[in-house]
């Protein structure tokens, strides 16, 4: 059971082949008629692709970014932007995701929280931050009198779940970035809370959340909008390292002071 729990925490929650294979046996001689396990995996993936022949081929990255920029620029409201993201086919992650996970909360809220990417629970629900990390985020916001139901909007830098909960690639982030920028511009928040190292790198091009957390920065969109931003630890990290909650609490107090105008 401990191993199963570890698998779940690491994001191993899907099968990639019809049957399990013994990877230790790969070093042993294979007969001419035997099918190597990796070939069975490739065959399984090919079979799934053949089952949906109408699916469009992946769009080149530069074309996908240009298409996202064009689609985002046409949006004037939160609802238009959400519809554009749901209709967008330029991100390869969409083909393997159950749902598009755009945002949750109050459109136009003065606090915008931006995280990394949907996980298993978020992919199933179609909303960001609904698993254990999301529940902790809700408690963190409640500690300073905020909630997604009243005065906070929550989103991510990528809108579809990466396989196995891996980190999104730079290409995947770049393809979604025009929509993220437009969300910031339309929302016009008083502050952006950057939850974790991936959105820190995506929005500010800064490595290392340990060094950057708790320091106010400025996020600038391609359209020229500038918003105060505070990097903090991702709630999932705090679940694994509860000793850092004291630092997170200090960051939340700094956020509260900024939102209150002091």
One Martini backbone bead per residue (centre of mass of N, CA, C, O) as a GRO file, in nm:
protein
  262
    1UNK     BB    1   0.055   0.064  -0.018
    2UNK     BB    2   0.295   0.253  -0.017
    3UNK     BB    3   0.353   0.228  -0.320
    4UNK     BB    4   0.080   0.328  -0.421
    5UNK     BB    5   0.097   0.607  -0.288
    6UNK     BB    6   0.352   0.693  -0.435
    7UNK     BB    7   0.239   0.679  -0.715
    8UNK     BB    8   0.015   0.893  -0.674
    9UNK     BB    9   0.209   1.130  -0.590
   10UNK     BB   10   0.376   1.099  -0.876
   11UNK     BB   11   0.133   1.040  -1.105
   12UNK     BB   12   0.072   0.727  -1.117
   13UNK     BB   13  -0.251   0.669  -1.306
   14UNK     BB   14  -0.159   0.515  -1.577
   15UNK     BB   15  -0.177   0.325  -1.855
   16UNK     BB   16   0.045   0.224  -2.149
   17UNK     BB   17  -0.069  -0.074  -2.152
   18UNK     BB   18  -0.236  -0.376  -2.158
   19UNK     BB   19   0.032  -0.483  -2.014
   20UNK     BB   20   0.260  -0.589  -1.820
   21UNK     BB   21   0.619  -0.545  -1.777
   22UNK     BB   22   0.956  -0.674  -1.771
   23UNK     BB   23   1.230  -0.469  -1.760
   24UNK     BB   24   1.455  -0.673  -1.664
   25UNK     BB   25   1.426  -0.855  -1.937
   26UNK     BB   26   1.575  -0.679  -2.158
   27UNK     BB   27   1.868  -0.814  -2.120
   28UNK     BB   28   1.750  -1.048  -2.251
   29UNK     BB   29   1.713  -1.261  -2.486
   30UNK     BB   30   1.536  -1.242  -2.787
   31UNK     BB   31   1.326  -1.370  -2.977
   32UNK     BB   32   1.215  -1.347  -3.303
   33UNK     BB   33   0.896  -1.362  -3.197
   34UNK     BB   34   0.930  -1.157  -2.993
   35UNK     BB   35   0.786  -0.877  -2.817
   36UNK     BB   36   0.880  -0.603  -2.711
   37UNK     BB   37   0.758  -0.390  -2.482
   38UNK     BB   38   0.805  -0.121  -2.641
   39UNK     BB   39   0.642  -0.219  -2.887
   40UNK     BB   40   0.371  -0.247  -2.740
   41UNK     BB   41   0.347   0.049  -2.669
   42UNK     BB   42   0.358   0.163  -2.958
   43UNK     BB   43   0.114   0.002  -3.058
   44UNK     BB   44  -0.090   0.122  -2.861
   45UNK     BB   45  -0.062   0.417  -2.953
   46UNK     BB   46  -0.129   0.365  -3.253
   47UNK     BB   47  -0.414   0.254  -3.202
   48UNK     BB   48  -0.529   0.512  -3.077
   49UNK     BB   49  -0.475   0.694  -3.324
   50UNK     BB   50  -0.645   0.519  -3.529
   51UNK     BB   51  -0.925   0.562  -3.373
   52UNK     BB   52  -0.863   0.893  -3.456
   53UNK     BB   53  -0.840   1.005  -3.777
   54UNK     BB   54  -0.955   1.315  -3.733
   55UNK     BB   55  -0.711   1.408  -3.608
   56UNK     BB   56  -0.496   1.650  -3.597
   57UNK     BB   57  -0.200   1.744  -3.651
   58UNK     BB   58   0.056   1.873  -3.522
   59UNK     BB   59   0.154   2.189  -3.447
   60UNK     BB   60   0.374   2.400  -3.493
   61UNK     BB   61   0.503   2.604  -3.264
   62UNK     BB   62   0.499   2.878  -3.417
   63UNK     BB   63   0.203   2.848  -3.513
   64UNK     BB   64   0.074   2.816  -3.233
   65UNK     BB   65   0.158   3.088  -3.117
   66UNK     BB   66   0.026   3.263  -3.338
   67UNK     BB   67  -0.262   3.157  -3.292
   68UNK     BB   68  -0.282   3.243  -2.995
   69UNK     BB   69  -0.238   3.545  -3.039
   70UNK     BB   70  -0.481   3.590  -3.223
   71UNK     BB   71  -0.703   3.481  -3.035
   72UNK     BB   72  -0.645   3.662  -2.785
   73UNK     BB   73  -0.671   3.949  -2.923
   74UNK     BB   74  -0.996   3.913  -2.973
   75UNK     BB   75  -1.036   3.938  -2.672
   76UNK     BB   76  -1.256   4.120  -2.420
   77UNK     BB   77  -1.337   3.879  -2.235
   78UNK     BB   78  -1.351   3.617  -2.029
   79UNK     BB   79  -1.546   3.441  -2.199
   80UNK     BB   80  -1.393   3.466  -2.467
   81UNK     BB   81  -1.130   3.342  -2.366
   82UNK     BB   82  -1.239   3.068  -2.281
   83UNK     BB   83  -1.347   2.990  -2.562
   84UNK     BB   84  -1.069   3.005  -2.705
   85UNK     BB   85  -0.928   2.786  -2.540
   86UNK     BB   86  -1.132   2.552  -2.598
   87UNK     BB   87  -1.083   2.582  -2.926
   88UNK     BB   88  -0.795   2.517  -2.906
   89UNK     BB   89  -0.537   2.313  -3.114
   90UNK     BB   90  -0.210   2.384  -3.051
   91UNK     BB   91  -0.200   2.182  -2.806
   92UNK     BB   92  -0.092   1.860  -2.743
   93UNK     BB   93  -0.232   1.808  -2.460
   94UNK     BB   94  -0.536   1.795  -2.541
   95UNK     BB   95  -0.549   1.497  -2.656
   96UNK     BB   96  -0.491   1.374  -2.339
   97UNK     BB   97  -0.733   1.525  -2.224
   98UNK     BB   98  -1.042   1.569  -2.072
   99UNK     BB   99  -0.993   1.880  -1.997
  100UNK     BB  100  -1.038   2.216  -1.984
  101UNK     BB  101  -0.833   2.433  -1.768
  102UNK     BB  102  -0.879   2.758  -1.696
  103UNK     BB  103  -1.086   2.863  -1.451
  104UNK     BB  104  -1.147   2.996  -1.107
  105UNK     BB  105  -1.394   3.225  -1.004
  106UNK     BB  106  -1.353   3.577  -1.025
  107UNK     BB  107  -1.405   3.789  -1.256
  108UNK     BB  108  -1.193   4.061  -1.197
  109UNK     BB  109  -1.018   4.015  -0.974
  110UNK     BB  110  -0.764   4.143  -0.757
  111UNK     BB  111  -0.688   3.829  -0.747
  112UNK     BB  112  -0.429   3.634  -0.910
  113UNK     BB  113  -0.382   3.289  -0.957
  114UNK     BB  114  -0.078   3.114  -1.066
  115UNK     BB  115   0.003   2.812  -1.190
  116UNK     BB  116   0.088   2.535  -1.365
  117UNK     BB  117  -0.104   2.254  -1.384
  118UNK     BB  118  -0.298   2.008  -1.431
  119UNK     BB  119  -0.424   1.741  -1.273
  120UNK     BB  120  -0.616   1.480  -1.215
  121UNK     BB  121  -0.847   1.633  -1.067
  122UNK     BB  122  -0.864   1.873  -1.266
  123UNK     BB  123  -0.923   1.709  -1.522
  124UNK     BB  124  -1.193   1.590  -1.415
  125UNK     BB  125  -1.332   1.879  -1.326
  126UNK     BB  126  -1.227   2.150  -1.489
  127UNK     BB  127  -1.047   2.265  -1.242
  128UNK     BB  128  -0.844   2.446  -1.051
  129UNK     BB  129  -0.748   2.348  -0.758
  130UNK     BB  130  -0.902   2.048  -0.622
  131UNK     BB  131  -0.712   1.910  -0.463
  132UNK     BB  132  -0.504   1.905  -0.206
  133UNK     BB  133  -0.367   2.168  -0.297
  134UNK     BB  134  -0.633   2.328  -0.329
  135UNK     BB  135  -0.724   2.307  -0.033
  136UNK     BB  136  -0.482   2.459   0.076
  137UNK     BB  137  -0.522   2.718  -0.082
  138UNK     BB  138  -0.794   2.788   0.044
  139UNK     BB  139  -0.678   2.814   0.335
  140UNK     BB  140  -0.477   3.037   0.272
  141UNK     BB  141  -0.682   3.247   0.176
  142UNK     BB  142  -0.863   3.243   0.432
  143UNK     BB  143  -0.638   3.361   0.626
  144UNK     BB  144  -0.686   3.652   0.443
  145UNK     BB  145  -0.993   3.673   0.339
  146UNK     BB  146  -1.006   3.465   0.092
  147UNK     BB  147  -1.180   3.366  -0.225
  148UNK     BB  148  -1.308   3.215  -0.513
  149UNK     BB  149  -1.613   3.314  -0.449
  150UNK     BB  150  -1.539   3.640  -0.406
  151UNK     BB  151  -1.194   3.755  -0.479
  152UNK     BB  152  -1.084   3.515  -0.677
  153UNK     BB  153  -0.852   3.404  -0.930
  154UNK     BB  154  -0.784   3.084  -1.097
  155UNK     BB  155  -0.485   2.952  -1.258
  156UNK     BB  156  -0.265   2.875  -1.540
  157UNK     BB  157   0.000   2.818  -1.780
  158UNK     BB  158  -0.171   2.549  -1.828
  159UNK     BB  159  -0.480   2.379  -1.964
  160UNK     BB  160  -0.339   2.089  -1.967
  161UNK     BB  161  -0.262   1.774  -1.890
  162UNK     BB  162   0.014   1.621  -1.824
  163UNK     BB  163   0.159   1.339  -1.842
  164UNK     BB  164   0.190   1.219  -1.522
  165UNK     BB  165   0.240   1.515  -1.405
  166UNK     BB  166   0.428   1.662  -1.555
  167UNK     BB  167   0.610   1.903  -1.662
  168UNK     BB  168   0.593   2.152  -1.857
  169UNK     BB  169   0.699   2.267  -2.140
  170UNK     BB  170   0.820   2.531  -2.311
  171UNK     BB  171   0.626   2.499  -2.548
  172UNK     BB  172   0.360   2.477  -2.390
  173UNK     BB  173   0.391   2.751  -2.253
  174UNK     BB  174   0.418   2.929  -2.510
  175UNK     BB  175   0.138   2.859  -2.630
  176UNK     BB  176  -0.024   2.972  -2.365
  177UNK     BB  177   0.076   3.264  -2.301
  178UNK     BB  178  -0.126   3.453  -2.452
  179UNK     BB  179  -0.362   3.377  -2.259
  180UNK     BB  180  -0.233   3.467  -1.996
  181UNK     BB  181  -0.192   3.762  -2.071
  182UNK     BB  182  -0.494   3.821  -2.133
  183UNK     BB  183  -0.596   3.757  -1.851
  184UNK     BB  184  -0.444   3.982  -1.710
  185UNK     BB  185  -0.563   4.217  -1.877
  186UNK     BB  186  -0.867   4.164  -1.819
  187UNK     BB  187  -0.851   4.149  -1.505
  188UNK     BB  188  -0.672   4.358  -1.362
  189UNK     BB  189  -0.503   4.312  -1.112
  190UNK     BB  190  -0.346   4.395  -0.813
  191UNK     BB  191  -0.248   4.084  -0.798
  192UNK     BB  192  -0.001   3.823  -0.837
  193UNK     BB  193   0.004   3.476  -0.766
  194UNK     BB  194   0.294   3.271  -0.770
  195UNK     BB  195   0.270   2.911  -0.787
  196UNK     BB  196   0.581   2.837  -0.828
  197UNK     BB  197   0.840   2.756  -1.050
  198UNK     BB  198   0.703   2.742  -1.328
  199UNK     BB  199   0.558   3.026  -1.331
  200UNK     BB  200   0.813   3.181  -1.270
  201UNK     BB  201   0.956   3.111  -1.536
  202UNK     BB  202   0.725   3.196  -1.733
  203UNK     BB  203   0.679   3.507  -1.622
  204UNK     BB  204   1.007   3.585  -1.516
  205UNK     BB  205   1.263   3.412  -1.576
  206UNK     BB  206   1.301   3.250  -1.294
  207UNK     BB  207   1.499   3.074  -1.085
  208UNK     BB  208   1.408   2.964  -0.792
  209UNK     BB  209   1.185   2.975  -0.538
  210UNK     BB  210   1.363   3.006  -0.285
  211UNK     BB  211   1.481   3.295  -0.376
  212UNK     BB  212   1.197   3.441  -0.484
  213UNK     BB  213   1.031   3.429  -0.255
  214UNK     BB  214   0.872   3.717  -0.117
  215UNK     BB  215   0.927   3.889  -0.385
  216UNK     BB  216   0.854   4.158  -0.551
  217UNK     BB  217   0.721   4.187  -0.875
  218UNK     BB  218   0.694   4.218  -1.246
  219UNK     BB  219   0.442   4.165  -1.472
  220UNK     BB  220   0.477   4.147  -1.833
  221UNK     BB  221   0.311   4.183  -2.110
  222UNK     BB  222   0.291   4.197  -2.451
  223UNK     BB  223   0.079   4.449  -2.417
  224UNK     BB  224   0.210   4.617  -2.144
  225UNK     BB  225   0.124   4.503  -1.888
  226UNK     BB  226   0.144   4.580  -1.528
  227UNK     BB  227   0.207   4.356  -1.243
  228UNK     BB  228   0.202   4.264  -0.935
  229UNK     BB  229   0.424   4.001  -0.796
  230UNK     BB  230   0.407   3.690  -0.591
  231UNK     BB  231   0.611   3.450  -0.494
  232UNK     BB  232   0.533   3.106  -0.408
  233UNK     BB  233   0.466   2.826  -0.281
  234UNK     BB  234   0.349   2.540  -0.360
  235UNK     BB  235   0.115   2.350  -0.209
  236UNK     BB  236   0.247   2.075  -0.277
  237UNK     BB  237   0.514   2.142  -0.132
  238UNK     BB  238   0.386   2.188   0.152
  239UNK     BB  239   0.290   1.894   0.186
  240UNK     BB  240   0.595   1.784   0.180
  241UNK     BB  241   0.694   2.076   0.339
  242UNK     BB  242   0.573   2.201   0.628
  243UNK     BB  243   0.810   2.385   0.735
  244UNK     BB  244   0.742   2.617   0.502
  245UNK     BB  245   0.477   2.758   0.612
  246UNK     BB  246   0.602   3.006   0.751
  247UNK     BB  247   0.682   3.143   0.484
  248UNK     BB  248   0.402   3.146   0.356
  249UNK     BB  249   0.273   3.327   0.572
  250UNK     BB  250   0.449   3.575   0.517
  251UNK     BB  251   0.353   3.606   0.222
  252UNK     BB  252   0.050   3.645   0.285
  253UNK     BB  253   0.086   3.904   0.448
  254UNK     BB  254   0.207   4.067   0.213
  255UNK     BB  255  -0.040   4.041   0.034
  256UNK     BB  256  -0.246   4.173   0.221
  257UNK     BB  257  -0.108   4.451   0.233
  258UNK     BB  258  -0.125   4.510  -0.072
  259UNK     BB  259  -0.439   4.484  -0.101
  260UNK     BB  260  -0.485   4.708   0.136
  261UNK     BB  261  -0.254   4.945   0.074
  262UNK     BB  262   0.029   4.900   0.273
   0.00000   0.00000   0.00000
